[in-house]
Amino acid sequence: MAKQIGVIMNGVTGRMGTNQHLIRSILAIRSQGGVPTPDGDLIVPEPILVGRNEAKLARLAGTHGVSRYTTNLDSALSDDSAAIYFDSATTEIRMDGVAKGIAAGKAIYCEKPIATTLSDAMKLWESAKAAGVKNGVVQDKLWLPGFLKLKYLLDTGFFGRVLSVRGEFGYWVFDGVHQPTQRPSWNYRKENGGGIMIDMFCHWRYVIDNLFGPIARLSALGATHVPERIDENGKQYTCTADDSAYGTFELENGVICQFNSSWDVRVRRDDLLTIQVDGTQGTAVAGLRECYVQSDAMTPKPVWNPDVKSPIDYYADWKLMPTRDDNENAFKVQWELFLLHVAADGPFPWTLLEGAKGVQLAELGIRSWNERKWVDVPPLS
């Protein structure tokens, strides 16, 4: 038997909201007939699109056959058929939307960062607990095919003792002068919730926590490498937010993680995001989909000699891990888990508290940057 469940989707006219959450998740789940529950039922999400621009909403709804949309969030929240409130609006207004969803008694699912400060993030978590509403935060990278392969290697002991982790993320975002930019201008204005540290440190928190272990302390540096850009209306503006962030994280187990995040870097690596894990018995480099490995037995023995061309081809001794399983869109996988959590009490540990941990890491990173020192990362409860 099919059970329909209304999902209020606020902010889905943006790139991520449209592509990853609406088209590739909710509509894809509807197209497959729903999410099967353990007792044989099917959960079918019914989206209600919410946004500030009615024309954009109408075009989006018309293109994808969605019958319900509105610019009135309060009206959508009053709909008893909607059990879930989802928020992928801009960061600066997310707290207000999520707070309204909690007050309306809806289950909460939202993008990160869940707020711009740890204090606000914890208020949302505590409000959701007090209201007794189910809640979750998007942590999509845990289901990327490349990261699932990395998790397999960790679980099966491929690395031996893990020593260090190096993450490289980013690409060149054009400033809009000679080539149109490919990211919205609010990303580069601190007053509108922009900044790469508040954005990407939320990702690195759940990636590190779930794959490598709890973070004990950090040292971080941010930068605004491109001081001026052109906005969507063709006007030049001053960038007030960081567009690059460089973080070093020391874990409780002694592993050192270094993550570079930048919108001012040109890509010469396997993917837009790569993570290298070095261990005593082997090393792996994972991208979004693929993962290359080099075991201890296959490790060459370089000898430093800058006066001759190296006889070693440093790419040749790496092996591509096979793709043994078909992996669906990472956002869709987590959406299915959350729908099962709401409608069938399935497990879902990625709560608003996990989202608050990401905001904490970003806030501590900014503090480290401002004070030019290492900062401890205390546990949140």
Sequence and secondary structure as in RCSB ss.txt:
>XXXX:A:sequence
MAKQIGVIMNGVTGRMGTNQHLIRSILAIRSQGGVPTPDGDLIVPEPILVGRNEAKLARLAGTHGVSRYTTNLDS
ALSDDSAAIYFDSATTEIRMDGVAKGIAAGKAIYCEKPIATTLSDAMKLWESAKAAGVKNGVVQDKLWLPGFLKL
KYLLDTGFFGRVLSVRGEFGYWVFDGVHQPTQRPSWNYRKENGGGIMIDMFCHWRYVIDNLFGPIARLSALGATH
VPERIDENGKQYTCTADDSAYGTFELENGVICQFNSSWDVRVRRDDLLTIQVDGTQGTAVAGLRECYVQSDAMTP
KPVWNPDVKSPIDYYADWKLMPTRDDNENAFKVQWELFLLHVAADGPFPWTLLEGAKGVQLAELGIRSWNERKWV
DVPPLS
>XXXX:A:secstr
 EEEEEEEEETTTSHHIIIIIIIIIIIHHHHTT EE TTS EEEEEEEEE S HHHHHHHHHHHT   EES HHH
HHT TTEEEEEE S HHHHHHHHHHHHHTT EEEE S S SSHHHHHHHHHHHHHHT  EEE  GGGG HHHHHH
HHHHHTTTTSSEEEEEEEEE B   SSSS  SS GGGG GGGT  HHHHHHHHHHHHHHHHT  EEEEEEEEE  
  EEE TTS EEE  S SEEEEEEEETTS EEEEEEESB    SSSSEEEEEEESSEEEEE SS EEEEEGGG  
     TTS  S  TTTT EE    S    HHHHHHHHHHHHHHH       HHHHHHHHHHHHHHHHHHHHTS E
E     
